[in-house]
Amino acid sequence: MTRVTVLIAVYNTEEYIRQCLDSLLSQTMSDWQAECVDDCSSDGSLAVLNEYAAKDSRFVVTHLDKNGGQAHARNVGLRKAEGDIIAFLDSDDWLSDDALQKTVETFDANPRTGCVLFHCVKHYAGHDEDYPMAEFNVMSGEEAFEKSLTWEIHGIYAVRRSIHDKYPYDETLHAYGDDNVTRLHYIASQEVRLCSGVYYYRQHASSVTHKVNIYRFDYLKANSIMKHSLERMGVNRDLIVTYENCRWENVVALCMFYYLHHGELPSADARHGLQVIHKAWKSIDLSMLDDRSHYHRFGFLPLRFSWRLFRVQEKIYFFIRGLLGRNKEQ
């Protein structure tokens, strides 16, 4: 029986994908399956996938005729998965030789555990560094959810198939939907644990979260979807309050992104981004805000009675922050 299915969404990573696939061939356990979904790559990625599949039947290749995004590609792989444990591996990343074995051992020793995090090492050109996360043995799913909001724990993990089937990837968002899915998986887990298997996470300045484009505003859309998901799941109110405070901080953060970069966006994209921020600003439940969101401080005052005045506040706040930052540099 296949124990682990690894979902690999592939799009134009011919330069790196061999290292990714070779890391699976080097695993100390053999009962894994790799669902490799080529998302209509325009380089030689598909040819490399087919080459590996021809040599080892554990690599299963699906080619999509139209690019549908990472979430769609992963869901295609999830529907074909045979393992009772699901992991994902980006096609430019790779695993340590014992990563899957350490994950399975942790699941087998702890039946209440729904998610197992890998030890994450961020790979930069020329050096590696550990993800800044405190070591832990076990935490509740709700605790893992809360810590993920501030990235005290990362979102690189394996999950039991039963949980992932219930919460597949969100295909409605171009970016940030995987953050939501990770947090839903954590909440659905009685326990979340950490193993010593290493996931090597290649860092690119060209990633969506580093670019100035319209998809950055998907973060607020993802936040709204996440809040509604929490309400449908019937989680305790304290958890929703925690999330709402985080959501308010994100509204202010996207206001700053808009302030700094709206001139670099096409005018239609800038208008759309402002509409997304406005909608999120209106949807915040002010009764849930507390000191965690700094809502009493200038720059974070909701000022729900006037969208125009709120925007004026943000412009002044970011202008002052910019002045202070320049003064510190001098």
C-alpha positions in Angstrom: 0.0 0.0 0.0 1.2 3.5 -0.8 1.7 5.4 2.5 2.6 8.9 1.2 1.4 10.7 -1.9 3.5 13.8 -2.7 1.7 16.5 -4.7 4.0 18.3 -7.2 2.5 21.1 -9.2 4.9 22.0 -12.0 5.1 25.1 -14.1 8.3 26.1 -15.9 10.8 24.8 -13.4 13.0 22.8 -15.8 16.1 24.4 -14.3 15.3 22.9 -10.8 13.0 20.0 -11.1 15.6 17.2 -11.4 16.9 18.1 -7.9 13.3 17.9 -6.7 12.6 14.5 -8.2 16.0 13.0 -7.3 15.3 13.8 -3.7 12.3 11.5 -3.8 14.3 8.7 -5.4 16.8 9.1 -2.5 14.2 8.6 0.1 14.9 5.9 2.8 11.3 4.6 2.5 10.1 3.3 -0.8 6.2 3.3 -0.5 5.6 6.7 -1.8 3.8 8.1 -4.9 4.5 11.4 -6.6 1.5 13.0 -8.4 3.2 15.3 -10.8 0.8 17.7 -12.5 2.3 19.8 -15.3 0.3 23.1 -15.4 0.8 23.7 -19.1 4.5 24.5 -18.9 6.1 26.2 -21.9 9.7 25.0 -21.1 11.0 21.4 -20.9 9.5 20.6 -17.6 7.0 18.0 -19.0 9.7 16.2 -20.8 11.7 15.8 -17.6 8.7 14.5 -15.8 8.0 12.0 -18.5 11.6 10.9 -18.4 11.4 10.1 -14.7 8.0 8.4 -15.0 9.3 6.1 -17.7 12.0 4.9 -15.3 10.0 4.7 -12.1 6.2 4.1 -12.0 5.9 5.9 -8.6 6.0 9.1 -10.6 2.6 9.7 -12.1 2.4 12.5 -14.6 -0.7 14.5 -15.6 -0.4 17.3 -18.2 -3.0 20.1 -18.2 -3.7 21.7 -21.6 -4.5 25.0 -19.9 -2.8 26.8 -17.0 -5.0 26.7 -14.0 -2.7 27.7 -11.2 -1.1 25.9 -8.4 -4.2 25.2 -6.4 -6.0 23.6 -9.3 -2.9 21.5 -10.2 -2.6 20.2 -6.6 -6.3 19.4 -6.5 -5.9 17.3 -9.7 -3.1 15.4 -8.0 -5.1 15.1 -4.8 -8.0 13.4 -6.6 -5.6 10.7 -7.9 -3.7 10.3 -4.7 -3.4 6.7 -3.3 -1.6 7.5 0.0 -3.2 7.9 3.4 -0.8 10.7 4.1 -0.5 13.7 1.7 2.4 16.0 1.4 3.3 18.7 -1.1 6.6 19.5 -2.7 7.1 22.5 -4.9 8.9 21.6 -8.1 11.9 23.9 -7.3 12.3 22.6 -3.7 13.6 19.2 -2.4 13.6 16.9 0.6 16.2 15.4 2.8 16.7 11.6 2.3 14.7 10.7 5.5 12.0 13.3 5.2 9.1 11.0 4.3 10.2 8.3 6.7 10.4 10.7 9.6 6.9 12.0 8.8 5.3 8.5 8.6 7.0 7.5 11.8 5.5 10.5 13.6 2.0 9.8 12.3 2.2 6.1 13.1 3.4 6.8 16.7 0.7 9.4 17.3 -2.8 8.4 16.0 -4.3 11.8 17.2 -1.9 13.8 15.0 -3.5 15.3 11.9 -0.5 17.3 10.6 3.3 16.9 10.8 5.5 19.8 10.0 8.9 19.3 8.3 12.0 21.1 9.5 12.2 23.9 7.0 15.5 25.2 5.6 15.3 28.3 3.4 17.7 28.0 0.5 19.2 31.2 -0.9 21.8 31.6 -3.6 25.0 30.8 -1.8 23.6 29.9 1.7 20.9 28.1 3.7 19.2 29.2 6.9 16.7 27.5 9.2 13.2 28.9 9.3 13.0 30.9 12.5 10.7 28.6 14.5 11.0 27.3 18.0 11.3 23.6 18.3 8.2 21.8 19.7 6.9 18.3 20.2 3.2 18.7 20.0 0.5 21.4 20.1 -3.2 21.5 19.6 -4.7 22.3 16.2 -6.1 25.6 17.5 -2.7 26.6 18.9 -1.0 25.7 15.6 -3.6 27.9 13.8 -2.9 30.9 16.0 0.9 30.6 15.7 0.5 30.3 11.9 -1.1 33.7 11.8 2.1 35.4 12.8 4.3 32.7 11.1 5.7 31.5 14.4 5.2 28.2 12.7 5.4 27.7 8.9 3.0 25.9 6.6 5.2 23.1 5.2 3.8 19.8 6.4 2.1 16.5 5.6 -1.5 15.8 6.5 -3.8 12.8 6.9 -5.7 12.1 3.7 -9.1 12.3 5.5 -8.4 15.9 6.5 -7.1 17.0 3.1 -10.1 15.5 1.3 -12.4 17.5 3.5 -10.4 20.7 2.9 -8.9 20.7 -0.7 -7.0 23.7 -2.1 -9.0 26.9 -2.8 -9.1 27.5 -6.6 -10.9 30.8 -6.3 -7.7 32.8 -5.5 -4.6 33.3 -7.6 -2.5 33.7 -4.5 -2.6 33.0 -0.7 -5.3 30.3 -0.9 -2.8 27.8 0.3 -2.4 29.7 3.6 -6.1 29.3 4.3 -6.0 25.6 3.5 -3.0 25.1 5.8 -4.8 26.8 8.7 -8.0 24.7 8.1 -5.9 21.6 8.2 -4.3 22.7 11.5 -7.7 23.5 13.1 -9.1 20.1 11.9 -6.2 18.3 13.7 -6.4 17.2 17.3 -2.6 17.4 17.4 0.1 19.0 15.3 3.6 17.8 15.5 7.1 18.5 14.2 9.5 15.9 12.7 13.2 16.1 11.9 12.8 15.5 8.2 14.0 18.5 6.2 12.2 20.4 3.5 14.6 22.7 1.5 12.6 25.7 0.4 14.2 27.6 -2.5 13.8 31.4 -2.2 13.0 33.5 -5.3 12.7 37.3 -5.5 10.2 36.6 -8.4 7.6 34.9 -6.2 4.0 36.3 -6.2 4.4 37.6 -2.7 7.4 39.7 -3.7 6.0 41.2 -6.9 4.0 44.4 -7.3 0.9 43.2 -9.0 -2.9 42.9 -8.6 -2.6 39.5 -6.9 -1.2 41.0 -3.7 -4.8 42.1 -2.9 -5.9 38.5 -2.9 -4.5 38.4 0.6 -7.6 40.3 1.9 -9.9 38.2 -0.1 -8.3 35.1 1.4 -8.7 36.6 4.9 -12.4 37.1 4.3 -12.9 33.5 3.0 -10.9 32.2 6.1 -13.2 34.1 8.5 -16.3 32.7 6.9 -14.8 29.2 7.0 -14.1 29.5 10.7 -17.7 30.6 11.4 -19.0 27.6 9.4 -16.8 25.3 11.3 -18.2 26.6 14.6 -14.9 27.3 16.2 -14.9 29.1 19.5 -15.4 32.8 19.4 -12.0 33.6 20.9 -10.3 32.1 17.9 -12.5 34.2 15.5 -11.6 37.3 17.6 -7.9 36.5 17.3 -8.3 36.1 13.5 -10.4 39.4 13.2 -7.6 41.3 14.9 -5.1 39.8 12.5 -7.4 40.6 9.6 -7.5 44.3 10.7 -3.7 44.5 10.8 -3.7 43.1 7.3 -6.1 45.8 6.0 -3.6 48.4 7.2 -0.7 46.5 5.7 -2.4 46.4 2.3 -3.2 50.1 2.6 0.6 50.7 2.9 1.3 48.5 -0.1 -1.3 50.5 -2.1 0.3 53.8 -0.8 3.8 52.8 -1.8 3.1 51.0 -5.1 -0.3 52.0 -6.6 1.6 54.2 -9.2 3.4 51.1 -10.4 0.1 49.3 -11.2 -2.1 49.7 -14.2 -4.8 52.1 -13.3 -7.6 49.5 -13.5 -5.6 47.2 -11.2 -5.0 50.1 -8.7 -8.7 50.8 -8.7 -9.5 47.2 -8.1 -7.0 47.0 -5.3 -8.5 50.0 -3.6 -12.0 48.4 -3.9 -10.7 45.3 -2.2 -9.3 47.3 0.6 -12.5 49.3 1.0 -14.6 46.1 1.1 -12.3 44.6 3.8 -12.4 47.8 5.8 -16.2 47.8 5.8 -16.4 44.1 6.8 -14.3 44.2 10.0 -16.3 43.5 13.1 -15.2 46.4 15.3 -16.6 44.8 18.4 -13.9 42.1 18.1 -10.9 44.5 17.9 -8.6 44.7 20.9 -5.1 45.9 21.8 -3.5 43.2 19.6 -4.6 45.1 16.5 -3.5 48.6 17.8 -6.9 49.9 16.8 -6.5 52.8 19.3 -3.3 54.0 17.6 -3.1 56.6 14.9 -2.7 54.8 11.6 -4.9 51.9 12.9 -8.0 53.8 13.8 -10.9 52.2 11.9 -12.8 55.5 11.4 -15.8 53.5 10.1 -17.9 56.7 9.8 -15.7 57.9 6.9 -13.8 56.0 4.3 -12.3 59.2 2.9 -11.1 60.2 6.4 -9.6 56.8 6.9 -7.6 57.1 3.7 -6.4 60.5 4.8 -5.2 59.0 8.1 -3.4 56.3 6.2 -1.6 58.7 3.9 -0.4 60.8 6.8 0.6 57.8 8.8 2.7 56.2 6.0 4.2 59.6 5.1 5.4 60.1 8.7 6.7 56.5 8.8 8.7 57.2 5.6 10.2 60.4 7.1 11.2 58.6 10.3 12.7 55.8 8.3 14.8 58.2 6.2 16.0 60.1 9.3 17.2 56.8 10.8 19.2 56.1 7.7 21.0 59.4 7.8 
